Amino acid sequence: MTSTLWVLAVCFPLLAGVSAGFAPYADRTQTFSRTLVTREINPRFRRDAGVRSSSFTPSEVTLSAEELPKLEDNTHEITFLDDDGSSFILTWVGDGTGVILVLSTYNLPEGWYLGVSSSRLYRSEDSGKNFHDISHVINNTYIRKEFGIIVGPGNSGRVILTADGEGVKSGVIFTSRDSGKTFTRIDLPFYPFKPITYHLSNPDYLLVSSIDKCLWLSKDFGNTWIKVHDNIQTYTWGQGDTLFFSTSLKITVDADRRGELLLMRTEDLGNTFTTVASKIFSFGYLGGFLFTSVVKNAGDPRVIYISTDQGDSFNQAQLPSATMEQFYSVLEADNEMIFMHVDEPGDTNFGTVYTSDAQGILFSKSLEHHLFTMLGKSDFTNITSLRGVYLTNVITEDGYIQSVISYDSGGEWISLNKPENEECDTSAQNCNLHIHGEYSVFNNKAPMTPLSDPSAVGIIIAHGSVGDSLTRPDVFVSDDGGYSWNKTLKGPHHYALLDSGGIIVAVEYYPEKPIKTMKFSTDEGQSWKSYNFTDLPIIFVGLASEPGTKTMNISIWGYRPEDEYKATWVSVTIDFEALLNRDCEEKDYVEWVAHSTTEQNKGNEGCVLGYKEKFRRLRKLSVCRNGRDYIIIREQSPCLCTKEDYMCDYGYYRHENSSECVKQADFKDQDLELCLNGEEEVLQTTGYRKVPGDKCEGGFTPKRTEKDIHKLCGQQSQSQERTAVTAVSICVLVLALSVGVFLIVRKYVCGGRMIAYRFSALQLQDDDLCIAGESEQSAVINEGGFHDDSDEDLIA
């Protein structure tokens, strides 16, 4: 089925770009971009010389005479004629509603302005099978790509589009309460600096900063606005109606870089304020933990303070301090533990991962030589299809990148097993599987990061290679949470999970070669069927499907070049429901005990993090439909405690491939003194503490106590003279396939030791280094319940 959308032509040349591709914008939003094409497209996908040839051939099955017409009858092609937008932004409005909004816009330089007919808005109510041009509801206003489409939480139906006002001091938003059917124009008393953020549970509460560094709040979905505070740096919602933001008393340039910020809190939407920390560089809020970074005394390195009670009190995290050339990064945090990366001294592009206790205070060394570049790229990935599983990459001493995996939330890291259907080159000293992550995507070496989802139990799809280290990518699938792998497709692909893992869809990725074929598998990648989804090939830029894996619809997005300035955007949506027309029955499912399917883990009988989990999941050979109402059935039972249920305590670490915890060299012959809630305590431990969230019972129970020595620590009196210290900034960034806080404390570094792809391996090379100057300030934080509430001077 083919449809055509005619729209008014926009008289503006297409801006040239570097590459065409797909990038996630948010959980509900995806952005597709195209580039200027001025030459004939090469029909061949070129590979660099020096790559080992492979005899691998994917297992392909021909579509039956019955299957082909079912797919053809449920394939819906939309061509967006006369729309020259360089980017298409797609957003799903609500869960399971089938409503999609698509914004067609341009990448304009800051300060540029287009008149009428510069952005197009389309709407679908059937998961992309049909689109309607609704640009008139926003009066054909230009919407900037960086603001995109902002959708409210859950099924609230709230949508916000942000546009330019008539002057630099005013902005315009279009708001919708009915999932984009109608919009209301609202002129703002300010010009937004960042996209508007919704309250987590009340979609009428909106928060945004303006270009003049003011924080604005709306309680009625944007109709009216009140100024919360002047001169703010960063901000975030906390629990309930709590709001955190950083500000400085003086309106000075780069106050955050000099450590002059105050961390403020309001619990009543801006009526009253409390100063919860002073003289900070930056802060972050993630998983119920509030993070700040300070320098307590002149010349001291930076340290992290953490609060679990919304800033009422802070404790210093027991982590190695960060010098001027280092940074901290919160890789992952929930209500049970924190994964923290601490940068190695020097521009090495690696550091050490530490894991916390449930209070976020005591940290233990988890993984050394962890890849984390100066550009903020890390391959750390939470495998959501099986509890306790994390995947990341490390840098070897000779500069190569290798993959490691943990099945027990960072307690132990090991290399990935080689797939049985793939062999290493004879020159490889070690033969393991290595997985491409965010760093590879950033460097255009792989089109996607690893994919997993809680509804597709045990399934992981990822780009990887076998050998000593990462090389060019093929596609691998694991059905048991990463214990075993199977090579399933050759070369880079985009992939997606549908029907709770019952269907895997893949499209081979050629940046500039037209394609017309997609592949799908109903047996977790063991075999594939190919389907020509269009008669006229397209330059493929990405796949789009409803967030989660419940849907049975997949959209293939791309464009057909016409000349050097124009192209026609195309969307092809395929509905697999008619193909899998039988609902799954009890006979189609099999019981599976997690963490117990290979020789490597048979000894623990599935006991990980203190308990076993038995799942009911689909048989590989069952071709049926799980359906949107599919619910995962699991049974849990506790296990006896062993050393595997414990992490190494503060001051201890595990040797590689060992369960024994050994005291760190710099802690030998020393008491392990801690500052907890303003009182100094001595930790008496044999080197083990239970992994947060571990539910084991009995068995191995090492002794561990915290002895109060009745000595105050960490608190600072209001009357104390504040001491000057050398300080630099911490930047707070949000990480990707699943989201974290990035706190950087380092000088401005341009260049340094960077990682480069060289033919079949990833190595390090040296670059120039440039460092900015320093400044001196002091830091005060409310530790152990101490407060410094000089609020009257801070109210706007």
RAVEN-V177101 format. One record per run of one state. SS is the DSSP state (2 for helix, 1 for strand, 0 for the rest). FROM is the first residue (numbers start at 1). TO is the last residue. If there is no record, write none. Layout:
BEGIN
ss from to
SS FROM TO
SS FROM TO
END
This chain:
BEGIN
ss from to
0 1 1
1 2 6
0 7 20
1 21 24
0 25 28
1 29 33
0 34 59
1 60 60
0 61 64
2 65 73
0 74 74
1 75 81
0 82 86
1 87 92
0 93 99
1 100 105
0 106 119
1 120 124
0 125 131
1 132 133
0 134 134
2 135 138
0 139 142
1 143 143
0 144 148
1 149 151
0 152 158
1 159 164
0 165 170
1 171 176
0 177 183
1 184 187
0 188 191
1 192 192
0 193 196
1 197 198
0 199 205
1 206 210
0 211 214
1 215 218
0 219 225
1 226 229
0 230 231
1 232 237
0 238 242
1 243 247
0 248 255
2 256 258
0 259 260
1 261 266
0 267 273
1 274 280
0 281 281
1 282 286
0 287 288
1 289 294
0 295 301
1 302 307
0 308 313
1 314 316
0 317 317
1 318 318
0 319 321
1 322 322
0 323 327
1 328 333
0 334 337
1 338 343
0 344 349
1 350 356
0 357 361
1 362 371
0 372 380
1 381 382
0 383 389
1 390 395
0 396 400
1 401 406
0 407 413
1 414 416
0 417 431
1 432 435
0 436 437
2 438 442
0 443 450
1 451 451
0 452 459
1 460 467
0 468 473
1 474 478
0 479 485
1 486 489
0 490 492
1 493 498
2 499 501
0 502 502
1 503 508
0 509 514
1 515 515
0 516 516
1 517 521
0 522 527
1 528 532
0 533 537
1 538 544
0 545 552
1 553 561
0 562 566
1 567 575
0 576 582
1 583 583
0 584 585
2 586 588
1 589 593
0 594 598
2 599 604
0 605 607
1 608 608
0 609 610
1 611 618
0 619 624
1 625 625
0 626 632
1 633 638
0 639 639
1 640 641
0 642 642
2 643 645
1 646 648
0 649 651
1 652 654
0 655 660
1 661 663
0 664 664
2 665 667
0 668 671
1 672 676
0 677 678
1 679 685
0 686 687
1 688 690
0 691 696
1 697 699
0 700 703
1 704 712
0 713 724
1 725 727
0 728 731
1 732 734
0 735 740
1 741 743
0 744 753
1 754 758
0 759 760
1 761 765
0 766 774
1 775 777
0 778 779
1 780 781
0 782 782
1 783 783
0 784 796
END
